[in-house]
Amino acid sequence: MAKYLPSSSKREPVLSAEKEAGAHRFTGRDIVVLNDTAGSTAIERKAQSASLRMANLRDYKSATSPLTAVSKALAEADGVVFDQLKVAVVNAPHTEQVHRLTAAPSGDRIFLGQERERYVYALAKRPVKKPLTSYLDDEHATWGIHAINVLKSKYTGKGVRMAILDTGIYAEHPDFEGRKIRAVSFVGKSTNDLDGHGTHCAGIAAGHVSQSHGFRYGVAPQAQLFVAKVLKNNGEGEDNFVLAGIEWALENKCKVISMSLGSAVKNGETYYESYETVARRALKSGTLLIAAAGNDSRRKRGVIKPVNHPANCPSILSVSAVDHQYQVADFSCGGSRKKGNQVNITAPGVDIISCTKKGYDVLSGTSMATPFVAGMAALLWEKYPNVTGDAIWKKLVAGARALDLRTSDAGAGIIFTS
């Protein structure tokens, strides 16, 4: 299928967590876990006791666009409450006030935990040289589609709502013609994907067949596609954008939330209880959060970095990447025995073809592996429409094909259609 590959590109790769590790990691704001039984009035009163003015995102969404709701709330108040998620983001000058609230006696606590808000980044790499075509690529499908055996499935994800949290989408691509795509931006006026990362991921998860060349590259072509632009056109975002995207997806009853983004963590750092709380509640209510493990490793040099935030949360399905020879990708982060920081499953993530604004592109990263898993989750949800997110997680793991790799690198194995 070499004739279908785009010409090599000399563009710089999109920002990724390994670049971020040596630059800024935190925004200066705090993320706070809230008591899930506390109502809006109680949260606001408790905040006022520490001289904090908290805005409720729900009130701002009713009066303005999703784009300006979070930023306006943070500009006009000391912080914003994501009422459905039961988390809050508090502006930089108020860290000590938040600390006093989280240190209150347990019986009187509404603010339960305090974590530093992170910058997050798209997790993909463009090849420096034009990649060799895998021997598994052919005129029918990309190697990734063959590897997960999805051509043998009678399911298409029909009726399953899937959210892609990324750099937006180029919805005018010919391969999306006739598709009803709901899109919203939390980082700019337009949902258009000027980078290509979000479109590439959406194509893997819910695209189908190339209109111009005839090969299949998408997993769940009849899934209902919801796209939240939570990363800017340079591939950078913030936790508050991501949380806003998750809340939007939950409000729209999305079953699958795919996040090909992350922030590098240091050895010994633990996962964020805020994201873990959100993911755990989502699983129980029927939504599965899936995230990229990260691209920070340099395995050929003996360097294996820990799973990125937020994929390192125990209740977020963490996805690593393998190449066409079913070897773990050189860049793919690895897990440990520590709670959180596990790789749960793996998927194709090296030299992956999908759609972009310029037509098609080849990208590598755990970003590419993640939407393969999201698409497979949509197929399973079509087959088992009434099960919980936790049940779909178990079915993905149970159906995975074991590989001759460590579980810390590949989890249960590569996703596979039986």
N, C-alpha and C positions, 0 to 999 in steps of 0.2 A: 504494500500500500504506500510505498515511498512517494509516488507521484501525488498523493493527497497531502503530504506534509508541507507546511509552510516553509519559506526560506528561512535560513538562520537569522537570528536577530542579535544586534549588538546593544540593545537597550539594557539599562540596568535592571536587575530583578526588583520586583516590588519589595517594600520593606518587610522584613521578617523578624521573628523574635530573636534570632541570634544576633542581628544587628542591634536590636533594641537592648540586648543584655549589656552592651558596652556604652549605651547612651542613657537617656532618661527612662525610668521605669514607672515612676509614680506621678500623678497629676497634682498632688498636694491636697486633694479632697479625701474624705473618708467615706467608706461604705458601712452602713450600720444594719445589722439584723434586728428586726422588730418582732415583738411578741405577736404570734399569729392570731391571738384572740383579742388583741387590742383594736378598738375602733379608731376611726380618723380623729374624732374629737379628743379621745384619751391621749393619742400620740401627740397631737398638737399642744395639749395642755401640759403634758410632761416635758415637752421641749421648751415651752415657755418658762417652766420653772427654772431652767438653766439659761434663760434669756436667749433662746433660739427661736427664730421665726421659720417654721417649716411650712412649705407649700405642698398641697396635694396635687399630684400630677393629673388626677382625674378632673379637677376643676379647670386646669389649664387646657386640657385636651378638648373640653367642651367649648372653649372660647377661642382657640387658635389652632394652627396646623400642627401635626405631629413634629414637624421640623423644629418649630419654635417653642413647643410646649416645654421641653426639658430645659433648654437654654434660658428661656424667659423665666421659668420658675427659679432656676439657680441664680439668675441675675437679680430678681426682685425679692428673694428671700434668702435665708441662711442655708437652706437645703430643700430637697424635694423628696416626698414620700411616694414610692411606688406601691400604691395601696393593695393591688392584687398580688404582688410578689411579697409584700410585707418586708421590704427593705427600703432604706433611704440613702441618699447621697448628700453629704454635708460639705459645704465650702471650706476652703483651706484655713481661714483664721479661727476656726471653732473646734479644733482638735481637743483642746483641754476641756471644753464644755461637754463634748461628746463623751470623753473619758469619765467625767463625773457621773453622767447618766448611766453609762454601762457598769459603773462600779457601785451603783445603788444596791441596797439589800435585795436579795433574790425575790422576795415576795412582793416587792414594789417596782420590779424592773420591767420596763417596756422596751428600752434600748438594750439589746442583749449582747451585742458584740461589735467590735470596731476594727475595720481593716482598711488599709490604704488603697485608694482607687488607683488602678493601673492603666497605662497605655496598652493597647492590644494592636496586633499587626496581622496582615494577611500572611499566610504561610505557604508560599509557592516560589519556585525558582524557574526562570527561563533559561534554557540551555545556552551556554556560550557558543557551542557548535551545534549544527543540525544533528539531532540524534539519529542513531541507526534504527531502522525499522525492526521491530521485533518479529521473529519468525512466526509469532502467533497472530500478527495483524494480517488481515486479508480484505478482500473487497466486500465482505459481509459485515464485519464488525471490527472494532478496535480490540487490541489484545486484552484490555481490561474487561470488556464485555464477555469475551470468550473465557477468561480466567474464572469468572464467577458463575459461569454456566447459565446466564440469564436468558439466553436465546431459547433454552428449553422450557422456560416458564410460560404458563398461559396467563399469568397475571401482569397487569400494567400499572398498578397503583391507582386505578380508576376510583375517583371519589375521595381519595385520601388527601387531606390538606397538608402540604409540606412547606415549611418556611426556610428560606435561605438567608442567613444574616451575613452580609458581605459588603462588597463595594458597589452594589446595585446590579442592574441588568440592562443589557442592550436588547430591549424587547422587540425591536424592529428586525432582528435577524430573521432571515427567511425560514429557518427551522422552527421558529416560534409562531409562524403565521397561523392565525386562527385560534391561538391559545389565549384564554382569558387569564391574564396575569395581574394579580393585585400587588402593587408596589408602593412603598412609602420610604421617605428619607428622613433620617434623624441627624444628618450631617451637612446638608445643603439643600438648595431649592429643587434640584433635579434628582430623580432616581437613576438617571442614565449612568452607565458604567463606563467611565473614560479609561479605566485601567485594563479591564478585561477579566480580572480575577473572578469577580462575582458571576459574570456571564458564563465563564468556563465551568465553574462549580455547578451552576444551575443546569447547564447542559448535561453534565455527567449524571446528576441526580434525576432530572426530569425531562431531558431532551429525548430525541428518538433517533431518526435517521437523517443523515446529511441530504438535504434536498438537491445539492449540486453533485454529490459523488456517490450517494447510495449506501454508504457504510453506516452501521449503527454505532452510536457512542453513548446513548443515554439509557438509564436503567428503568425508570418509571415514567414512561411518556404520557400517561393519562392522569398523573397526579395533579391536583389543583395547586398551582404554584403561587406562593406568597413570598415576596422579596422585601426585606428590610435593609436599606442602605445604612449600615452602622460604621462603615469604614470610609474614610475620605478617598479621593482619587489617587492619593499617594500610598494607599494601603494602611493608613494609620487611623486608629480610633481610640475611644476611651470606654471604660467599664459602663459609664452611665448611658452611652449610646447602645451598648449591647443589652443592658438590662431593659432599656426602653423597647428594643426590638423583641426581646423575649416576651415582655408583657403584651405587646401588640400581637404577637403570634398566638399567645394563649387566649387573648380576647377574641381572636378570630378562629379559635378552636382547631388550631393546627395540631396534628398528631405527631409530626416529626419537625424538629428544629435542628438545622444543620449549621454548624459554626466552624468554618475553615479559617480560624483566627486564633491568636494566642499571645501570651506574654511569657518570656523565658523566666524560669525560677532558678534559684540557687540550690545546691545540694543542702538538704535539711529543711528547706522551707516547706511549710504545710499548705494544704489547700484552703481556699476561702470558704468559710462557713456560710457566707451570704449566698454564693452560687450553689453550694451544696444544699442549702435549705430550699432554694428555688427549684432545683432539679429534683429533689426528693418529693416535694409537693406535686410537681408536674407529673412525675411517674405515677403517683397514686391517682391523679385525676385523669390520666390517659394521654400523656404527652412524653415523648422521649427526646432528651437533649443529647446531641452527638457532636463531638468536638475533635479537632486535630491534635495529635500528640505533640507536634512540634518538629522543627527542622534544625535544631541546634547541634546535633551530633556530628562528629567527624570520625566515623568508625574505622576508616582506613588508617587513621592516626592513633587509634586506641581511645578516642574520646566519645563517651556516651553520656549525653546530658539528660536530666530528668524531664518527665512529662510536663508540658506547659500548663499554665493557668489559662482557661478554666477546666481543661480536659483532665487535670489531676484530681478533680472532685470524684468521690466514690460513686455518686449517682449520675454522673455524666459519662456516657459511653465514649471511651478514649480509643482513637484509631491511629495505628501506625501505618507505614507504607512499605510495600515490597515491590521488587522489579519483576520483569517478565520471566526471570529464572527462579522466582519465588524465594529470593534472598532479601533480607531486610535492607531497605535503602540506606546508603551511607549516612544520610542526614537525619534519619528517623530517630526520634528520642526514645529512650528506654525506660522501663518501669522498675519498680523495686517491690519488696515485700511490705513496705510501709503502707498503711491504710491511705487510700488515694495514691497518686503517683503510679497507678497501674496502667499498662496497655491492656485493653480488654479484647481487641480484635484487630485484624489487619485487612488491607485491601490494596488493589493496584494503585501505585502512586508515582511511578517513574515513567517519563515520556508518554504522557497521557494526552490524547487528542480530544478536543472539544471545541465548541463554538466560542467566538469572541466577536467584537465589533468589526474587526478586520476580516472576518470570515472564520478561520480556524487557527488554532495555535496549539503548540505542544508545551505543556508545563509539567513540572515535577514537584512533589511535595506531599506532606500529610494533608494539605488542603485538598488535593485531588482524591486521595483515598477516602476522605470523610464523606463526600457526596455519593460515592459508590455505596457506602453503608446506609446513608439516608434513603437512597432509592430502594435498596433491598428492604428496609424497614417499611416503606410504603407498600411494596408488594405483599409483605406479610400481613399488613393491616387490612389490605383488601381481602385477603384470604380469611383472616380472623378479625372481623370488624368490631367485635364487642369486647376485646381484651384490653388490659391495662398496658401502660408503657413498660412496666416491669416484665410483663409476659412477653412482649415483643423483644425486649432485651434478651431474655432467656432463650427465645426461639432463634435469634440471630447467633447466639453463642453455641447453642446445641447443633445448629445446622452448619457451623463453620467446618471447613476441611482442615484437619491438622497438618501442620507443616513441620519440617525438620529444623525448627527454630526454637529458641528459648521462649517460654511464655512471657518473660519480661520484655521481649522484643515484638512478639506477634500475638500475645494473648491466647485466645482459644484457637486461632488459626485464621485462614482467609475466608471471608464471607462466601457462601456457596448456595446455589439453588439446587435443591435435591429433586 
